[in-house]
Amino acid sequence: MNRDGTDLTRLTSAESLDELPSWSPDGREILFNSWLGANTDSSDLFVIDVGGGEPQRLTETAINEAHADWSSTGRLVFNGTVPGEDFFQIYTSHADMSNGQQITNSQIDEYSPQWSPDGTRILFISERGNSTNSGLYSMNADGSDARLLYNGPTEEWGASWSADGTQIIFTIDQPDGTANIYIMDAGGGEPGLVTE
């Protein structure tokens, strides 16, 4: 749809949960995860033209692949469960799912990855350091140099880079059950309140 909400176009219509879309670098395709197909016990990754049509399946595995994001260089990042385990880890691959790599390897949940605009770093949520309260981290594209950016007393989620990669906007749950949006420098620090 347009930015003003007009010209809304439905892209998927299957009887499945289709969610978490991400634009391709050229703006011609949309990556998403879905429980479409016979393997309804786990979600897989699909891609579809922005004009609609038949979704193309990228994965068909027994693990949950979700929260996929497309880098400016055409590489994918996504979280997936580890076979035999219940926690999420982070993976990268080419857009055709070749050259896949698991870039986190821990006994905790690491999820919701998003590429920086230049494709060099990945934002993600992790329980490392505190298994009861996840924090916001960034790391290199190969999983190295993981840095804690912010970990407050409540949950952080929904993080996104600014277009120039210098800032990060994200959501923080509030003690009263609401949630507000905050912004901070990409290197971390004290976030500033955007909505109240």
NUFINU-550077 format. One record per residue (C-alpha): x, y, z; residue in three letters. Coordinates in steps of 0.001 Angstrom, whole numbers, padded with zeros to 6 digits, always signed. Example, Ala and Ser with C-alpha at 12.3 -4.5 7.8 and 13.67 -1.06 7.14 Angstrom:
NUFINU-550077
+012300-004500+007800ALA/+013670-001060+007140SER/
//
This chain:
NUFINU-550077
+000000+000000+000000MET/+000986+003642-000238ASN/+002369+005510+002770ARG/-000994+007176+003328ASP/-002737+003785+003540GLY/-004330+003885+000088THR/-004068+001258-002651ASP/-003977-001673-000239LEU/-003031-004871-002097THR/-003418-008355-000637ARG/-000426-010557-001464LEU/-001207-013854+000288THR/-004532-015599+000716SER/-003737-019127+001886ALA/-005252-020507+005084GLU/-002023-020069+007011SER/-000266-017585+009256LEU/+001865-015355+006994ASP/+003955-012837+008910GLU/+007047-010669+009387LEU/+007596-009366+005817PRO/+010899-007879+004624SER/+011626-006043+001342TRP/+014259-007296-001089SER/+017092-004804-001782PRO/+015642-003976-005216ASP/+012089-003576-003852GLY/+010658-006215-006196ARG/+010080-009071-003749GLU/+008956-009617-000178ILE/+010412-012221+002142LEU/+008173-013651+004872PHE/+007623-016697+007034ASN/+004557-018894+006917SER/+003026-022156+008102TRP/+001899-022765+004512LEU/+001950-026339+003224GLY/+002088-029838+004642ALA/+004689-029094+007320ASN/+002340-027156+009606THR/+004284-027880+012803ASP/+006951-025318+011905SER/+007250-022134+009882SER/+009283-021846+006674ASP/+010582-018929+004618LEU/+008906-017790+001407PHE/+009347-014992-001106VAL/+006659-013340-003245ILE/+006599-010638-005932ASP/+005330-007273-004714VAL/+002529-007554-007267GLY/+001366-010844-005763GLY/+001295-014294-007332GLY/+002377-017685-006077GLU/+004810-017585-003115PRO/+008124-019336-003706GLN/+009204-021620-000867ARG/+012801-021106+000277LEU/+012903-023621+003140THR/+011115-026827+004051GLU/+012538-028082+007302THR/+011386-029419+010654ALA/+012688-026316+012440ILE/+011008-022923+012747ASN/+012533-020300+010463GLU/+011240-016785+011093ALA/+012122-013089+011468HIS/+014019-013060+008179ALA/+015657-009895+006855ASP/+017276-009126+003496TRP/+020588-007223+003445SER/+021589-004552+000944SER/+024078-007098-000427THR/+021360-009713-001011GLY/+022157-011973+001928ARG/+019482-013246+004321LEU/+019526-013382+008109VAL/+016875-015197+010129PHE/+016314-016993+013383ASN/+015546-020682+013580GLY/+015126-023289+016255THR/+017922-025774+016727VAL/+016870-029383+015931PRO/+015928-031131+019150GLY/+015942-027881+021143GLU/+013347-025204+021892ASP/+015563-022118+021693PHE/+016247-019867+018687PHE/+019611-019234+017071GLN/+020572-016922+014183ILE/+021502-018024+010667TYR/+022606-016347+007443THR/+022472-017551+003841SER/+022358-016378+000262HIS/+018898-015478-001045ALA/+018619-018948-002631ASP/+019421-020493+000787MET/+022889-021636-000331SER/+026011-021047+001789ASN/+023973-021213+005005GLY/+025737-020560+008291GLN/+024646-020680+011916GLN/+026273-017568+013394ILE/+025154-017900+017026THR/+025571-021073+019040ASN/+024329-020933+022599SER/+021874-022539+024991GLN/+019679-019408+025097ILE/+017277-017635+022755ASP/+018865-015307+020163GLU/+016353-013905+017677TYR/+014791-011021+015672SER/+017896-010249+013593PRO/+018075-007244+011270GLN/+020849-006140+008924TRP/+022450-002722+009193SER/+021937-000625+006037PRO/+025483-001395+004820ASP/+025128-005141+005516GLY/+028084-005312+007918THR/+026325-005735+011268ARG/+023206-007429+012621ILE/+020893-006202+015360LEU/+019377-008978+017470PHE/+017673-009773+020755ILE/+019396-012161+023139SER/+019083-013595+026621GLU/+022872-013809+027001ARG/+023866-012312+030326GLY/+020326-012512+031709ASN/+018064-015454+030903SER/+015000-013751+032428THR/+015263-010440+030554ASN/+016488-010216+026979SER/+018672-007349+025773GLY/+019474-005607+022491LEU/+022785-006538+020835TYR/+024657-006079+017564SER/+027302-008288+015964MET/+029320-008621+012786ASN/+027784-010432+009818ALA/+029734-013584+010736ASP/+028548-013561+014359GLY/+031737-012130+015848SER/+032125-009008+018007ASP/+028726-009227+019724ALA/+028086-006045+021723ARG/+025408-005300+024287LEU/+023653-002076+023264LEU/+020935-001875+025903TYR/+019349-004075+028556ASN/+016827-002385+030823GLY/+014634-003820+033574PRO/+011912-004837+031088THR/+011868-006420+027621GLU/+013249-004736+024487GLU/+011993-005755+021043TRP/+011131-004587+017510GLY/+014521-002968+016859ALA/+015264-001271+013537SER/+018200+000728+012124TRP/+017865+004266+010824SER/+018430+004630+007070ALA/+021995+005914+007599ASP/+022825+003253+010212GLY/+023734+005773+012940THR/+020711+005204+015186GLN/+018452+002404+016362ILE/+014759+002638+017182ILE/+013107-000025+019316PHE/+010281-000807+021724THR/+010575-001151+025497ILE/+007822-002748+027561ASP/+006721-000584+030471GLN/+006015-001812+034023PRO/+002346-000793+033679ASP/+001820-003158+030731GLY/+002129-000536+027979THR/+005043-000201+025557ALA/+006882+002855+024248ASN/+009267+003560+021381ILE/+012823+004725+022074TYR/+015796+005803+019963ILE/+019527+005626+020672MET/+022892+005781+018932ASP/+023875+002623+017044ALA/+026790+002101+019420GLY/+024501+001944+022442GLY/+023945+004301+025353GLY/+020932+005770+027074GLU/+017861+005655+024811PRO/+015648+008685+024288GLY/+011870+008430+024573LEU/+009955+008872+021282VAL/+006399+007995+022342THR/+004774+008170+025747GLU/
//
